[in-house]
Amino acid sequence: MRVMGLDFGSKTVGVAISDPLGITAQPIEIVRRKSENKLRQTLARLEELIKEYQVTQLVLGLPKNMNNTLGERAEKSLEFKEMLERRTGLPVVMWDERLTTVEANRTLMEGNVRRENRGRYVDAIAAVLILQGYLDCIRTPEAAKLGNEE
């Protein structure tokens, strides 16, 4: 069982993949596009990665507001979820991604990655944090009862 984690942004999609046992998440790529609405090549690349890694499920970050409401970015993520499900036929779980970008930047700072280089990695690290949070939750029965899914 391989699960793919996605951090969907306005011009990038950070991509992470689980190990075959579904225990750990690793970054694999950042898919970049020139315009926010140009998703055909992004979806095609994700399909290639899904085949390559034999993915059975997708986890997509849901950027909720701090007060737990859904804003414009969250609505775009929900639209992207529908596209992914139609295009891949795989189930897509929405996962609360609040503060993952902040945590990703902090992780890169602690790893002494220079400020000008952090942009190259932050989306992939955010995807790892989204996916790892999901993997940890499904392995812990008590956490699964809390139901982070939308």
N, C-alpha and C positions, 0 to 999 in steps of 0.2 A: 504494500500500500504506500504509494507516494502521494504526498499532498503538496500543492504549489501555493505559495503565499504571494499576494500581489499588493503593492502599494501604488494605487492609481492616482497620478497627479495630473496637472493641466498639460504638461508636455513630456512627462516620463511615466514609466511604469517600472517600479522596482520589483524584481522577481527573486523569490527564494524557493528552495526545494527541501523537502524533508528527506531524511535517510530512508532506506527501504522499510525499516521497522517503525517509522513514524515517531521517533524519539527526539531528534534534533533537526534544526533548520540551518541551512547554509545559503549564503547569497550566490546567485549564479549570473545575473545580468541586470542591466538597466536598459529598457527599451525606450528609445527617444523618438519623438516626432516633432516635425516643424510647426504644426498647428494643433491646437487643442481638439479640433473637430476631425482631424485626419486620423481615423482609427483603423482603416483597412490593413495597412502594413503592420500596425501594432498587433492586431488580432491574428494576422497570418504568422507573425513571429511567435506569438504565444502558442499557437497551434503546433508549430514545429517543436517548441520546447516540451509541450505536453506529450507529444509522440516520443521524442528522444528520451524523456525521463519516465515514460509510462505512468503518467499522472492519472489518478482515479478521482481526485477531488480538488477543488480550488477554494482558497480562503482569500477573500477580498476585504481590505481595510475599509471600514465605514467611519469617515471623519465627522463624528458627532461634535456638536458644540459642547462647551464645558458644562452647560446647564442641561445636557442630555437631549437637546432638540436637534433636528436635522436642518442643515442649511443648504446653500446652493451646491457646495462640493459634495455633500452627502447624496443629494438628488442625482448628481452626475455619476456618482459611484453606483447608485442603484440602477441607473440606465445602463451602465457598463456591465453590471451583473447580468442583466437580461440579455445583452449582446453575447456575452461569454456563454451563457447557458444555451442560447439558440445555436451558436456557432460550433461549440465543442460537444454539446450533449452531456456535459458533466455537471454534477451538482456544485453550486457556488454558495458557500457559507459567508455571510457578512459578519465581520469581526470589528468590534470597537477599537479604533486605532488612536484614540486621543493620546496626545503627548509622545507618540512613537518617534516622530521626527526630532523632537527635543531630546529624547533619550538617545537616538541615533547620533545626533551631533555631539552629545556629551561623551558617548562611547568613543567616537573618533577623536575628540579632544584628549581624552584620557590615553588614547593610543598614540598621542603625539603626531597626529595627522595635521599638516599645516592647513590653515583656514582656507587658502585658495584651492586646496586639493579635496576638501571635504565634500564639495558638490558632486564629485565623481562617484562617491560611495554612499551618500546619505540615504538615497531612495532604496538601494538594495539592503542596507542595514535595517531600515524601517520595515521592509518586507519580511526580513528575518524575525524582527520583534513581533510583528503581527502573527506570523506563522507559529513561532515558538509559543506565544501566548495561547493559541488555539490548541497546539499539540499538548501542552501541559494541562490544559483544561479537560481534554477528552480522556487523558490518562488518569485523572483524579475524579472519582465518582462524586465527591462532595462538591467540587467546583462545577461539574457538569450540571448539577441540580440548580445552580444559580442561573444558568442559561444566559450566556453572553450573546447568543445568536439573536438576530432580528428575524 
